[in-house]
Amino acid sequence: MPILVLALKSIKQYNVDDNTLDVVYGVLKENPEEETWQEDIARAPRWIRKLLSKQRIKSNEMSRWIDASDADRQQSAYIIANEKNISVGAVEKETGGLLPF
């Protein structure tokens, strides 16, 4: 993760866009580095800590979603759709088509 922090520092906060966030998400997903997370994140500037923490949460949530059974995902989709007052199809689109239907 230190390399990721250095990369974000060089990009600068005001230049971080959706593509950058996608890359950060991918790096965190592929290299979670659980054993050094606390130490690494403590050394990062506040804006990077906040960004990395959000992307890590997103990565963890997506992992749980992918690992869930089809029935659990379908039930979750209906709950989310009901809470957000949107269609299940909209939830499917929002989750990248990971729903089992």
NORZI-V108599 format. One record per run of one state. SS is the DSSP state (hx for helix, st for strand, lp for the rest). FROM is the first residue (numbers start at 1). LEN is the number of residues. Records with the same first field share a line. If there is no record, write none. Layout:
SS->FROM-LEN ; FROM-LEN
//
This chain:
lp->1-1 ; 12-1 ; 16-2 ; 31-3 ; 44-2 ; 68-2 ; 85-3 ; 95-7
hx->2-10 ; 13-3 ; 18-13 ; 34-10 ; 46-22 ; 70-15 ; 88-7
//
